[in-house]
Amino acid sequence: MYTFGQKLTRDMHFKDHIRYHVPVQIYNTRGEHENIGFIDSYTKYYIIMQGLRYNRRTLVFISRPGY
């Protein structure tokens, strides 16, 4: 389905990660780790994870299957 380290950009990517309980890692624009966990929900502009909103335009979301 998704490979370890694959960049997530589309709604379908986030929907699949919610459906199949695949963890996602978040990095800022400097490449620094921000968080890792499971997505609760998403909108056009944000990913909601562990009760926090992460901006889809300013952060990088990476698939972490098997983490």
N, C-alpha and C positions, 0 to 999 in steps of 0.2 A: 504494500500500500504506500507508505511513506518511508523514505530512507532516513537514517540517523543523520541529523544535520541539515536536512532539506529546509529551505526557506519557505515560509508560509505567507501568501499574499492575498489569496482569493477567499471569498466567503465560504466556498465549498471546502477549502482546506480546514478552516476553523470548525465548520459544521462536522466534518469527519472526525476531527480530534475530540470534539465533545461526544459524539455518538460512540466512538470506540475507546474512549478514556485513554487517549494517548497524551503524555505530558508534552508541554511546550516550554522552551526556554526563551527568555526575553533578554535582548541586548540593547544598550543605548547606542547612539551614533558614534561613540568613541570605541565601540566594541567591548564595553564592559558589561559583565553580567548584572542584570537587574533582578530577575526572579526566575523560578522554575516551578511548574505545577500544572494543574488541570484547568482548562477554560470552563468557566461557569456559563457564559453567554458572550455574544458579540453584537456589535452594531456596525454600521457603515464606517464609523470613525474610531471605535474603541473595542478593545478586548477586555472583558471583565473576568478577572481571575482572583480568587481568594478575597473577594469583596473590593478589589481595587480596579480602577479603570486605567488601561494602558493605551496610549494613542497609536493608532495604526500607521499614521503618517510619519511619526518621528522615532519609532522603535522598530527593531528587527525581531521577528518571531521565527523560531527554529523548532522543527519537529525533533522529539527525543524519544522515539519508541524504544522500549526495553530499558528505559532509565529507571 
